[in-house]
């Protein structure tokens, strides 16, 4: 009570209120632009549902799943180093790191493209595999640009980039599907075109991030040391995120995979909120970790509670709105996807927990713990899908993946609790 009476107490209280108001405005900016981009993406999905056969929709889902692996390979799983170094280094130091990391990505892209050719020639995979390394390279630079905007707290710039990229991809998708071919290739080409346009706008036709190429052994070594455990975790991470779709395609059929992919796309609107909330929280979260006055587990728990509370509130509002709109969103051949969305959104709350705890562990370079966590989560997700899908169909797929994320978040929190207290980062 005395603090509230004194001038300093009033000032602190006002600063706290202003800080909350500022964070609320930033979250509103991220969420509004992200929501706009998600609405555009949802409309594009609905357009494809009406103009593209379910098996072609399934090809898109599987290709984007393969892109998750390629993204990790191109950046060596170390893209969180962009945020960490942006927080730690001065301007010149960060520019040097960014250039070295971009050169590293170009090297891994060349290797990935070379590997993709014999994989395609084997005849066991879709021909779209040849485009996956280039898609991943484009996405690497898009991700790096986005992280820079986030760490600089340029919410409007980040939101505009996200929204305009989604609009460009949507326009290109409609044009290619209607006037070229209603196939998966049209959607993939549209996504690549939109990313390429964004990068030209962001970095120019002669991007400074890749000029003056040289082999920086020291920088490459830091990237490899940080990313090596994450690279090993690419397989488990793929199983965690894509086992549901793959098992659905194998145990049911490709059309069921398309229906499930449509449900995941609609439920992905929840991931939009989680991403927007994480973008708002990361600069403050890393500042609290850099300060080094609190145990990492305590910081993680505090932010996780706040994060999940907001995430659950948004999920409730989203599902209420979805209940009234679901019957108008999907045509008859996709109606099986309607109830699956509810389960997906509920199980996505475990991703909220992981989003916070995973950011903290990355800040402290705990990539080995993350590897173990992904392996454990992958086993649980794959086992859950194999056991549940035959009995519960698409509902089992949603539950299996959610259980995997619950295990991952729990393991990383345990690792933080057991970690000796040290304010040092990677």
Secondary structure, 3 states (H helix, E strand, C coil): CHHHHCHHHHHHHHHHHHHHHHHHHHHHHHHHHHHHHHHHHHHHHHHHHHHCCHHHHHHHHHHHHHHHHHHHHHCCCCCHHHHHHHHHCCHHHHHHHHHHHHHHHHHHHHHHHHHHHHHHHCCCCCCCHHHHHHHHHHHHHHHHHHHHHHHCCCHHHHHHHHHHHHHHHHHHHHHHHHHCCCCHHHHHHHHHHHHHHHHHHHHCCCCCCCCCCCCCHHHHHHHHHHHHHHHHCHHHHHHHHHHHHHHHHHHCCHHHHHHHHHHHHHHHHHHHHHHHHHHHHHHHHHHHHHHCCCCHHHHHHHHHHHHHHHHHHHHHHHHHHHHHHHHHHCCHHHHHHHHHHHHHHHHCHHHHHHHHHHHHHHHCCCHHHHHHHHHHHHHHHHHHHHHHHHHHCHHHHHHHHHHHHHHHHHHHHHHHHHCCCCCCCC
